[in-house]
Amino acid sequence: RYSEAPLQLKAVSGVFLIDDLGRQEARVEDILNRWVFPLERGIDFLTLPTGKKITVPFGSLIIFSTNKPPSQLVDDAMLRRIPYKFYIGGPSLEEYVTIFRNACRDYDLVFSQ
């Protein structure tokens, strides 16, 4: 008998990426509210299969990615609790060509423009 740690525990002292926020079955508010306490306090709780609850350190960097504007996902109060927000646009034509050229090189394909 063994148990496997949940993803957030595996990410301790690393990066925990929640991709495409707003497209999950769970509400965005529920997902973000799940992480407010661990992010603010640096601890989380793990419930073992026996029902016993233990405190575990939480030192992960959580990254939420989305294609939607943050204001469409949550209210201002929740946005204030997320200290850093970055917009990363798509590559320019020149950047896309460079990416494509490098991918062709990596896979030994001929690149022609």
HELIX and SHEET records of a PDB file:
HELIX    1   1 LEU A    7  LYS A   10  1                                   4    
HELIX    2   2 VAL A   28  ARG A   41  1                                  14    
HELIX    3   3 PRO A   70  LEU A   73  1                                   4    
HELIX    4   4 ASP A   76  ARG A   81  1                                   6    
HELIX    5   5 LEU A   93  ASP A  106  1                                  14    
SHEET    1   A 2 VAL A  15  ILE A  18  0                                        
SHEET    2   A 2 LEU A  61  PHE A  64  1                                        
SHEET    1   B 2 ILE A  43  THR A  47  0                                        
SHEET    2   B 2 LYS A  53  PRO A  57 -1                                        
END                                                                             
